[in-house]
Amino acid sequence: MSNTIIRGSERIYGFLLKLYPPRFRREFGEEMAYVFSESLQAACTERGERGIVGLWGRTLLDAGKSLVRQHIEDQKEGKTMKSGNTNGILQNSVARAALATAAILLIPLAAMLLTDDFNWGLFDFVVTGALLFAAGLTYQLFTKRSGNTIYRAAVAIAIATAAFLFFANLAVGIIGSEDELANVMYLGVIAVAILGTVLARFQPRGMARAMFATALAQAATIAIALVFGMQHYPGSSVIEIFAVNGFFLMGWVVAGLLFRWAGESGVKVEAEAMV
């Protein structure tokens, strides 16, 4: 088991190295890969699988700092376009989103190593990782042209609500099991949020209206579920339908209120920077 984790860790670290600027990889990449491999062997020998988890925690913290620093230095030296260019910003955003995703995925990985009650397969890690990466990258691209704390908080809540709704629907289902066709309507709720965001062109007042419209769509799922008797599906009840949908509805409403607050504060977002 430890050898499998070591080999997998080395492959993941190899991918992590690809996030560094090309010039930095050519100069230090081979040495960094060697040091990490030796550290893996030492950590496994001293503390087993827990040692590997600890090493990954330290590695990700260090990489998070050095990745941003190296890209900034690379831009200053003219290896990338100037800092205001979308490609340079996107490159840094991808790196940060990837690091955040890897850090979060260490939690279920550690749970698998420490207990037999938690058992994820490769598909679970891939789907969860893709969802987390998409959410993190979306947040980076949304907020890179706005330093307003309220706007950033609204974006974070909106993205978290959408991501959690999608994940919960895919993993266990909101109504009944995940195989129930009724759960397709929650993809419609997310579609309302996406369409509203596009129409709002990321401006806070328009985003507020989009979030409130999404909240109405979420509320409509409760009415649809009750009218068509979905509370009688196995694993569902009236209380569960109200509680679960109410949780997501509250997320949309809070995001909408924060966007409206940001709009009243005069926040403007450069829409062209989002695309």
N, C-alpha and C positions, 0 to 999 in steps of 0.2 A: 504493500500500500504506500509506504514512504517513497519508494523508488518511483512509483507512478506520479505521486505529487511533485517530486523533484523535477522529473522530466516535463511535466505540465507547467511547473513554475518557470522553468528555463525558457519554454516556448512563449509564455506570456511576457516574460521580461524582454525577450527578443522583439516582440511586438511593441512593447513600451519604448524601447530604444529607437524605434522607427519614428517616434513622435518628436525626436530631437532634430534640429537643423542638420542637413546633409554634411556640412563641413565639420560639425562637432562629432557626428557619428564616425566619420572617416578617421578622425584623430583619436577619439577616446572609446568608441563603441566596443571594439574587441576587448580592450582592457576591462571595461565595465562589466561586460558579459562574463569574463573570467572571474573577476572578484565576486560577482553575485553567485556564480556557480559554486565557488569555494565556500562562500558564506552559507549557502544552502546546506552543503554537506556538513559543515561544522555545526550549524543549528540543529540539524536532524540528529547528529550524533549526540549532542549534549542534552537536548530536550525533546527530541522526537518531533511529532507533528505540531505540537504547541510551539516549538522553537521556530518552525517554518512560518507559522501564522504571525509570530512576533516579528520575524525578519521582514515579512511582507508589509506589516504595518509601518515599520521604520523606513522601508524602501519607498513606499508610496508618499510618505510625508516629505522625504528628501527630494523625490522626483518632482513632486508638485512645485517645490520652490525652484529647483534647477531648470525645469522645463521652461517656465515663464521667463526666468532670467536669461537663459540661452537664446530664446527667440528674440527677446528685446535686444540683446547684444548683437545678434545676427542681423537684425534690421538696421541697427546703427552702423554696422560695417558694410551695408549695402548688399547683403546677400538676399534680402527680400525687398519687396516694394516698401515705400514709406508707410509709416504707422497708420495713416488714415485710410489706406487702401483696404477694400473689403477682403481680398485674399489673405492679407497678413492677419487681419482681425479674425477671420474664419479659422486660420491655422491655429492660432492660440486658443480659440474657443473649442475646437475639436480636442486639443490636448487636455484642456481643463475638464471637459465633459468626460473624456475617456478615463482620466485619473479618478474623478469622482465616482464613476461607474465601477471601476475596479475596486476602489476602497469599500463601497457599499456591498459589493458581492463577496467581500471577505467575511461578512457577517454570516450568511448562510453556509459558506465554506467552513468557517470555524465551528458552526453548529453541527455540521455533518461529522467533523473530526472529533467533537467532544461528546456527542450523544448519538445513540442509535435510533432515537425517536424522530430525528429529522433526516429525511432522505430525499434529496433532490437529484434529478437526472440531468444529463447534458442539455436536454431540451428546455428544462426549467431555467437553467443558467443562461442559455442563449436568449430566450424570450425576455427574461427579466433584464438581462444586460442591454438588449436592444432598446427596451422601453426606457430604462434609466438613462441610457446614452442620448436617446432622442429628446427626452425631457430636459436633460442638462444642457444639450446643445441649443435647444429652443430657448431656454432661459437666457443663455449667453447672448444669442443673437437678438433677442427682444430688448435686453437691457443695456447693450453695449453703447447706445447713444443717449442713454438717460441716466443721470446720476441721482435722480430723485428717489429717496428711500420708499416713499409711499407707492410710487409706480412699480418699483422693483418688488415690493411685498405683494402687490396685487398680482403681478405676473407669476410670482412663485406659487401663490395660492391657487391661481387658475390652472397652472400647469400640473401642480400636485393633484388637484381634484380630477382633472382629465386623466392623468396617468393612473391614479388609483382606481378610478371608475373602470377604465379599460382593463387593468390587471385583475381586479376583483371579478369582473364579468367573464373574463377568459378563464380564470383559475377555478372559481367555484360557482359562478352564476349569481345574479342578483335575485332572480325569481326561479325557484326550484334549483335544478342542477345546471351546470354550464352547458348542457346539451339542449336545454329548452329553447325552442325557436323564439319565445317571447323576449329573450335577452338581446335579440338583434336590435330592438328599439333603443337600447342604450348606446349603440353605435350612432344612432340618429342624434342623440343628445350631444355627443362629441362633435358630430358633423355640424350642428347648429353653432357650437362654439367656434369651430374653425372658420365656417362661412362668415360669422359675425366679425371675427378678427380681421379677415381679409377685407370685408366691406368697411370696417372702421379704419383701416390703414394704420393700425397700431396706436392711434391717437386716444388719449385717456377717456374722453367723453364718449367716443364711439365704442370703445372697449367696455365701458360701463353698461351701455345699452346691450351690447352683445352678451355680456355675462347675465344680465337680467333676463334676456330672451332665453338663454340656456337654462336658467333656473325655472322658467315657465315650462320649458320642454321637459325638464326633470320632473316637475310637478305633474305634468300631463301623463307621465308613465304610471304614476300612482292611480290616477283616475282610470286609465286604460286597464291596468291590472285588476282593479276592483270590479269594473263593469264586466269584464270577460271572465270573472271568477278565478283569476290566477292565484288567489290566496289559498285555493284548495289544492294547488300543485304540491307534490311531495317536497318537503323541506321548506315550504313557504307558509306564511300566516299573515293576517292583516297587520299585526304589530310589527313583524319583520319588514314587511313592505314599506310601511310608514317610516320605521326607524332607519333603515338602510338608505332609502331614497331621500329622507329628510337630512341625513348626514351630508350627502353630496349636494343637495339643494342649498344647504347652508354655506357650503364652500363656494358655490357660484355667487350667492348673494353677497358674501363678505368680499369676494374679489371685485364684484361690481361696485360696492360702496367705496372700496379703496380707490378704484379707478376714477370714480366720480370725484372723490376728494382730491386726487392728483390733478384732475381737470380743473377743479375750482382753484387750485393753487397755481394755475397757469402753465403746467408742464406741457411741453411740446416734444414730439419725437420725430426724428428724421426718418421718414418712411422709406426713402430710397436706400437707407443703410440696412434695411431688413431683408432685402432681396438680393 
